[in-house]
Amino acid sequence: MAGDVGFSQERELQRYENIWRVSPFVTEPVPNLPSEPLQERYAMTGYANVGGNDVVFLLDRVSLARFSISSNRPEEGVKLVSVSDNGGGTIVARIKVGNRDANVALDVGTQQAMVAVSMTNTLPGPIAEYEGTRDK
């Protein structure tokens, strides 16, 4: 009985070769697809002028990474070329990745409205005390 482990016959290793070649747990690498235009990949989420230096906050829509760039500090391979304010409430930043460049814009009015909404949501409301919640 010690030698009988329930196998009726030995199998050849080639029988299981397909499991290694076509594994359901391994995926093929994604081929390099042509990249989308930069203005569709990156969204400008904020702008600040710190000590005379323009700082632009970006969102990478592919990886959902958020980062900031300035003219003297590139990040994630993205360089800030220039920033312009057209006076109509829109700030336009020219960014460059490799040899490609694009304009990304920020509507300042929308950003101020979002800040106002988030500030009203964080203000403390009335504190309710319920019977039995405090030691007497």
PEJOJO-V131057 format. One line per field, one symbol per residue. phi: phi as a letter, one per 20 degrees, with the letter a starting at -180 (. if undefined). psi: psi as a letter, one per 20 degrees, with the letter a starting at -180 (. if undefined). burial: I if it has 9 or more other C-alpha atoms within 8 Angstrom, else O. Layout:
BEGIN
phi=???
psi=???
burial=???
END
This chain:
BEGIN
phi=.feedneebfdffffdfffffcefdcdfffffefffgffeeddedabbddlndfcddcdefeemedbcccfdbfblmddeebccdenencdddedccmddcbdccceffffffffffffffeffefeeddfnedfd
psi=hhiojjphqqqqhhhjhhhhhmpijpqqqpqoqpqrqhihhpppirqqookjpppppqpoigikqprqqrhjnqqkjpqpgrpqojijjppppoqpocjqqrpqqpohggghhhggghhhiipqaqpppqpiiqp.
burial=OOOOOOOOOOOOOOOOOIOOOOOOOOOOOOOOOOOOOIIOIIIIIIIOOOOOOIIIIIIIIOOOOOIIIIIOOIIOOIIIIOIOIOOOIIIIIIIIIOOOIIIIIIIIOOIOOOOOOOOOOOOOOOOOOOOOOOOO
END
